[in-house]
């Protein structure tokens, strides 16, 4: 049986919405929604949050995730998310944690459901794919869910063995997004 872990990248320096990843939505920090759904997944065995922020780390721990300390140099606007994911994977492996696959779950997509994570991973397993990403109903990829084989996180070319699951999920970047989600989730 393959081992799937979740890594939720969540840096503290958001510009458009201050403290976006812990911004409150219906009385809960945004990241808590993603953590709870990962913990509810049939397949995810461990949930980690990669962050340089003590505030995000505290919220993540209280929501049931484990924390991977991200170096400050990987927490700026210019660092691609995959670089932070690679650092998290290497840190886990240095700590003796073994796994086969990684669910990269977005902290600011509070509509994510455990069933969508499970659907994506089942698709990956059933079709022996290297990665599965979420896309909206128009076929446009969003960053909400991306599941990859461990080694795929380190490749420098596009995968030929990938699949998509349809998830119409909203990403939060502004207060207007929060207001829209408050309506959608009420």
Secondary structure per residue as TSV (DSSP state, phi and psi in degrees):
chain	resnum	aa	ss	phi	psi
A	1	X	-	360.0	135.1
A	2	X	-	-78.6	150.3
A	3	X	-	-106.8	123.5
A	4	X	E	-109.1	128.2
A	5	X	E	-114.6	161.7
A	6	X	E	-112.9	136.5
A	7	X	E	-121.5	124.2
A	8	X	E	-109.4	106.9
A	9	X	E	-77.3	128.9
A	10	X	-	-149.1	92.3
A	11	X	-	-86.0	161.7
A	12	X	S	-91.4	-12.5
A	13	X	-	-94.2	41.4
A	14	X	-	-64.7	142.8
A	15	X	S	-98.4	-49.3
A	16	X	S	-69.2	-36.9
A	17	X	S	-131.5	105.4
A	18	X	T	-56.3	133.7
A	19	X	T	55.3	41.0
A	20	X	G	-49.7	-47.3
A	21	X	G	-68.5	-18.1
A	22	X	G	-118.1	13.2
A	23	X	-	-62.6	140.7
A	24	X	E	-78.6	133.3
A	25	X	E	-131.8	115.7
A	26	X	T	51.8	41.6
A	27	X	T	78.5	11.6
A	28	X	E	-131.5	139.9
A	29	X	E	-63.5	141.8
A	30	X	H	-49.4	-47.3
A	31	X	H	-61.7	-28.0
A	32	X	H	-62.4	-33.9
A	33	X	H	-60.0	-48.2
A	34	X	H	-64.9	-42.4
A	35	X	H	-60.6	-47.8
A	36	X	H	-60.2	-39.6
A	37	X	H	-70.5	-36.7
A	38	X	H	-63.5	-43.2
A	39	X	H	-65.0	-26.5
A	40	X	H	-86.9	-8.7
A	41	X	-	-63.4	144.0
A	42	X	S	-68.8	-28.0
A	43	X	S	-105.3	-33.4
A	44	X	E	-67.7	125.4
A	45	X	E	-99.2	-27.0
A	46	X	E	-146.0	145.8
A	47	X	E	-120.9	126.8
A	48	X	E	-124.4	145.7
A	49	X	E	-116.2	126.2
A	50	X	E	-96.9	115.7
A	51	X	E	-154.7	154.6
A	52	X	S	-100.2	-8.0
A	53	X	-	-91.0	125.9
A	54	X	H	-65.2	-37.0
A	55	X	H	-62.6	-46.9
A	56	X	H	-64.8	-40.6
A	57	X	H	-59.8	-43.2
A	58	X	H	-62.7	-44.6
A	59	X	H	-63.8	-43.9
A	60	X	H	-61.0	-46.9
A	61	X	H	-62.1	-42.1
A	62	X	H	-69.3	-22.1
A	63	X	T	-88.5	-4.3
A	64	X	T	105.8	4.0
A	65	X	-	-91.6	164.8
A	66	X	E	-100.0	158.2
A	67	X	E	-116.7	136.0
A	68	X	E	-109.7	120.1
A	69	X	E	-71.8	119.0
A	70	X	-	-91.6	132.7
A	71	X	-	-62.3	144.7
A	72	X	G	-56.0	-34.7
A	73	X	G	-68.7	-12.1
A	74	X	G	-105.4	17.3
A	75	X	S	-121.4	24.8
A	76	X	S	-101.5	176.3
A	77	X	T	-66.7	-22.0
A	78	X	T	-91.0	-15.4
A	79	X	S	-83.0	120.6
A	80	X	-	-62.5	144.9
A	81	X	H	-54.4	-37.3
A	82	X	H	-63.3	-29.2
A	83	X	H	-66.7	-42.0
A	84	X	H	-66.3	-36.3
A	85	X	H	-65.3	-44.3
A	86	X	H	-60.0	-42.8
A	87	X	H	-62.5	-41.3
A	88	X	H	-63.6	-44.1
A	89	X	H	-60.4	-47.5
A	90	X	H	-62.3	-38.9
A	91	X	H	-64.4	-44.9
A	92	X	H	-61.0	-44.3
A	93	X	H	-65.9	-37.5
A	94	X	H	-62.0	-30.0
A	95	X	T	-85.6	4.1
A	96	X	T	83.5	17.1
A	97	X	-	-92.7	124.9
A	98	X	-	-110.4	141.0
A	99	X	-	-160.2	164.9
A	100	X	S	-105.7	-37.7
A	101	X	E	-135.4	154.8
A	102	X	E	-128.2	124.7
A	103	X	E	-93.1	115.6
A	104	X	E	-95.8	109.4
A	105	X	E	-113.2	132.9
A	106	X	-	-78.0	133.9
A	107	X	T	-71.6	-27.1
A	108	X	T	-105.4	32.0
A	109	X	-	-124.1	75.2
A	110	X	T	-70.2	-5.9
A	111	X	T	-85.6	-6.2
A	112	X	-	-54.5	137.4
A	113	X	-	-116.6	146.8
A	114	X	H	-55.7	-37.2
A	115	X	H	-62.5	-31.5
A	116	X	H	-73.1	-39.2
A	117	X	H	-61.7	-46.1
A	118	X	H	-64.5	-40.0
A	119	X	H	-61.5	-43.2
A	120	X	H	-64.5	-43.1
A	121	X	H	-71.1	-37.7
A	122	X	H	-62.4	-40.9
A	123	X	H	-59.7	-43.8
A	124	X	H	-61.3	-46.4
A	125	X	H	-67.8	-46.9
A	126	X	H	-62.3	-32.6
A	127	X	T	-111.3	11.5
A	128	X	T	50.1	46.1
A	129	X	-	-82.5	159.9
A	130	X	S	-88.8	-29.1
A	131	X	E	-158.1	153.9
A	132	X	E	-135.0	135.2
A	133	X	E	-123.5	157.5
A	134	X	E	-90.6	146.3
A	135	X	E	-141.1	154.3
A	136	X	-	-78.0	178.3
A	137	X	T	-66.4	-11.6
A	138	X	T	-90.4	-0.1
A	139	X	S	84.7	11.4
A	140	X	-	-90.5	122.1
A	141	X	E	-62.1	138.5
A	142	X	E	-118.7	169.9
A	143	X	E	-96.2	11.0
A	144	X	E	-61.2	-49.4
A	145	X	E	-132.3	130.9
A	146	X	E	-145.7	120.1
A	147	X	E	-114.7	128.8
A	148	X	E	-132.9	151.1
A	149	X	E	-64.7	149.1
A	150	X	G	-51.0	-47.8
A	151	X	G	-67.2	-28.1
A	152	X	G	-64.9	-28.9
A	153	X	G	-62.8	-18.9
A	154	X	G	-107.0	-0.3
A	155	X	-	-79.8	153.6
A	156	X	S	-108.8	21.5
A	157	X	S	-136.9	161.5
A	158	X	-	-70.3	140.5
A	159	X	-	-77.2	139.1
A	160	X	S	-92.2	-10.5
A	161	X	S	-114.7	68.7
A	162	X	E	-127.6	159.9
A	163	X	E	-137.8	172.4
A	164	X	E	-133.6	147.0
A	165	X	E	-119.2	143.8
A	166	X	E	-85.8	121.4
A	167	X	-	-142.7	109.6
A	168	X	-	-85.1	87.9
A	169	X	-	-118.9	141.1
A	170	X	-	-96.1	134.7
A	171	X	-	-94.4	140.3
A	172	X	-	-95.3	124.5
A	173	X	-	-132.6	-17.1
A	174	X	S	-140.9	168.7
A	175	X	H	-63.2	-34.7
A	176	X	H	-61.3	-37.8
A	177	X	H	-63.0	-41.0
A	178	X	H	-61.3	-44.6
A	179	X	H	-62.7	-41.4
A	180	X	H	-63.6	-43.6
A	181	X	H	-67.3	-35.1
A	182	X	H	-59.1	-37.9
A	183	X	H	-69.9	-46.0
A	184	X	H	-65.9	-33.2
A	185	X	T	-97.9	5.8
A	186	X	-	-87.5	360.0
